[in-house]
Amino acid sequence: MAQRVLIVGAAVGGAVAAITLRKLGVATVMLEKELVRAKPCGGAVPPAVFTEFDLPHSLIDRKVKQCMIVSPSGQETRVPVASSVPTADDFIAMVRREVFDDFLRQRAQTCGADLIHGQLTGLRVEAQGVTATYRSITDGAEHTLTADAVIGADGAYSPTARLLGLPHLPRAVAIQERIALPASQMERWAESANIYLGYEVSPDLYAWAFPKHDHVAIGIGAGPNHAEKAKTLLANLKVRLGPSLEGGRLLLREAHALPMEPRKQLAFDRAMLIGDAAGLVAHTSGEGIYWAMKSGQLAAEELARHLDAPSAANLRAYERRWWQQYGTMYTFLRWLQRWGYGNERQMEVFTEMCRNPDVQRLTFDSYIHKTMVPAPWGAQLRMTWDILSAQVRNYLRRRTPLREQHPYATI
Ligand SMILES: Cc1cc2nc3c(=O)[nH]c(=O)nc-3n(C[C@H](O)[C@H](O)[C@H](O)COP(=O)(O)OP(=O)(O)OC[C@H]3O[C@@H](n4cnc5c(N)ncnc54)[C@H](O)[C@@H]3O)c2cc1C
């Protein structure tokens, strides 16, 4: 069987693209350079991942039922994970990427996709097809492979995008430690995920503590202007978490980049980009797993439809479907990130805003179900009033940031 589609990168996006193509009868090969170490990731995913992609709940380490947001001054807002109409899916799933990605890759192989353990080193797209070169991790030798089209699912640094001559996207850095805690300490984290805001732990994004089955994953995000401070920010987060990490044992420290902007164009002659390679990470939350899987599915469907004439004009149907479905959500989340994380005063307002029950319902309706439904007028008025009064309160009375109590390293 001639390989019709090459997918570079077989993590969440690449594996779903391969599964989709195989179900549509298209011969597919995945090229993946890393089959041992997990992709550095917080592993928080919405339940939609399990329903839409028919995945077993056995992949879930913990179901988080409550989020706590802690402001720069230490204000705490507890938010129950609940949508407007309560369902059994009112939770945030915590997964480990080594388990999750492995499952998806195996499913792709069971569906008939081939998997090559190798690193893409060259790519040529010509009128008659795609030629890729790769270094095999198994035998160390250079090999060549031809296909009708290529899908770049190779993450934030995307060699596919680079070899297509596309520019780098602006990138944030996220760094995380997995810390095993004694059972008595783990109980505290059982069903709660915490978000920390503040200049010393994350100047323009947020820091987190996410529970996994035998450890807690703590990490920080740092935008393009703060990437070199990432280790100091993580050290400050550990100071802030203080006693709740007592008795902890470091299992792993991991870091990776996150794209901060979507690409202007997602499909080209015989080539498509999905997930982080396309810059499809949600602003505000840095969430990218669902979006990589969803973009993998949409791109694969459009590619299968146009495989006999895979021109940019035809393949860009994927891009149009994507922005029709998710454009409003991306625009809103981008605005929310700029407004809510812009400075510490706004972070205080953001934390207060999250106490509003309408804001909580809207947030989880869109997170859990991945659709944005406009709030009724009454709710919009109540939200506007609460936000404006929090804004005024925080302008008139500055709160004392925690750094004036904690021995943080200066950044
Ligand atoms: C520290 C951190 C925490 C995060 N936390 C969350 C979270 O809690 N929830 C969430 O939804 N998102 C989170 N994200 C974002 C999420 O990890 C990404 O958006 C998601 O993994 C994107 O999936 P992808 O399949 O597009 O790319 P990736 O998962 O990055 O996979 C790309 C694959 O391509 C392979 N590859 C790269 N180059 C080559 C090459 N030359 N040849 C062959 N293969 C290659 C890589 O080995 C990798 O397997 C986090 C990111 C970071 C860095």
The ligand as a MOL file (V3000), in Angstrom:
LIG
                    3D

  0  0  0     0  0            999 V3000
M  V30 BEGIN CTAB
M  V30 COUNTS 53 58 0 0 0
M  V30 BEGIN ATOM
M  V30 1 C 4.6440 22.5210 30.7490 0
M  V30 2 C 3.3890 22.5140 29.9100 0
M  V30 3 C 2.1480 22.3000 30.5120 0
M  V30 4 C 0.9950 22.2040 29.7250 0
M  V30 5 N -0.1900 21.8960 30.3410 0
M  V30 6 C -1.3100 21.6930 29.5840 0
M  V30 7 C -2.5160 21.2530 30.1940 0
M  V30 8 O -2.5890 21.0440 31.4030 0
M  V30 9 N -3.5910 21.0320 29.3950 0
M  V30 10 C -3.5570 21.2390 28.0440 0
M  V30 11 O -4.5750 21.0340 27.3540 0
M  V30 12 N -2.4180 21.6510 27.4330 0
M  V30 13 C -1.2950 21.8630 28.1700 0
M  V30 14 N -0.1190 22.2390 27.5570 0
M  V30 15 C -0.1200 22.3850 26.0830 0
M  V30 16 C -0.0720 21.0010 25.4160 0
M  V30 17 O 0.9870 20.2420 25.9400 0
M  V30 18 C 0.1190 21.1510 23.9080 0
M  V30 19 O -0.7690 22.1420 23.4100 0
M  V30 20 C -0.1720 19.8210 23.1850 0
M  V30 21 O 0.7350 18.8250 23.5980 0
M  V30 22 C -0.0530 19.9970 21.6710 0
M  V30 23 O -0.1410 18.7420 21.0600 0
M  V30 24 P 0.5350 18.4730 19.6290 0
M  V30 25 O 0.1810 17.0620 19.2810 0
M  V30 26 O 0.1700 19.5710 18.7030 0
M  V30 27 O 2.1010 18.6450 19.8730 0
M  V30 28 P 3.0840 17.9730 20.9220 0
M  V30 29 O 2.3240 17.3580 22.0360 0
M  V30 30 O 4.1000 18.9980 21.2570 0
M  V30 31 O 3.7520 16.8040 20.0950 0
M  V30 32 C 4.6310 17.0390 19.0450 0
M  V30 33 C 5.3140 15.7250 18.7170 0
M  V30 34 O 6.1640 15.9060 17.5850 0
M  V30 35 C 7.3700 15.2010 17.7960 0
M  V30 36 N 8.4300 15.8080 16.9830 0
M  V30 37 C 8.9720 17.0510 17.0940 0
M  V30 38 N 9.9270 17.2340 16.1890 0
M  V30 39 C 9.9980 16.0870 15.4690 0
M  V30 40 C 10.8280 15.6640 14.3800 0
M  V30 41 N 11.7870 16.4370 13.8460 0
M  V30 42 N 10.6300 14.4200 13.8930 0
M  V30 43 C 9.6940 13.5920 14.4110 0
M  V30 44 N 8.8980 13.9400 15.4360 0
M  V30 45 C 9.0370 15.1750 15.9660 0
M  V30 46 C 7.6170 15.3760 19.2990 0
M  V30 47 O 8.5060 14.3820 19.7860 0
M  V30 48 C 6.1980 15.2460 19.8680 0
M  V30 49 O 5.8650 13.9270 20.2110 0
M  V30 50 C 1.0600 22.3780 28.3090 0
M  V30 51 C 2.2950 22.6410 27.7030 0
M  V30 52 C 3.4500 22.7030 28.4830 0
M  V30 53 C 4.7660 22.9650 27.8070 0
M  V30 END ATOM
M  V30 BEGIN BOND
M  V30 1 1 1 2
M  V30 2 1 2 3
M  V30 3 2 2 52
M  V30 4 2 3 4
M  V30 5 1 4 5
M  V30 6 1 4 50
M  V30 7 2 5 6
M  V30 8 1 6 7
M  V30 9 1 6 13
M  V30 10 2 7 8
M  V30 11 1 7 9
M  V30 12 1 9 10
M  V30 13 2 10 11
M  V30 14 1 10 12
M  V30 15 2 12 13
M  V30 16 1 13 14
M  V30 17 1 14 15
M  V30 18 1 14 50
M  V30 19 1 15 16
M  V30 20 1 16 17
M  V30 21 1 16 18
M  V30 22 1 18 19
M  V30 23 1 18 20
M  V30 24 1 20 21
M  V30 25 1 20 22
M  V30 26 1 22 23
M  V30 27 1 23 24
M  V30 28 2 24 25
M  V30 29 1 24 26
M  V30 30 1 24 27
M  V30 31 1 27 28
M  V30 32 2 28 29
M  V30 33 1 28 30
M  V30 34 1 28 31
M  V30 35 1 31 32
M  V30 36 1 32 33
M  V30 37 1 33 34
M  V30 38 1 33 48
M  V30 39 1 34 35
M  V30 40 1 35 36
M  V30 41 1 35 46
M  V30 42 1 36 37
M  V30 43 1 36 45
M  V30 44 2 37 38
M  V30 45 1 38 39
M  V30 46 1 39 40
M  V30 47 2 39 45
M  V30 48 1 40 41
M  V30 49 2 40 42
M  V30 50 1 42 43
M  V30 51 2 43 44
M  V30 52 1 44 45
M  V30 53 1 46 47
M  V30 54 1 46 48
M  V30 55 1 48 49
M  V30 56 2 50 51
M  V30 57 1 51 52
M  V30 58 1 52 53
M  V30 END BOND
M  V30 END CTAB
M  END
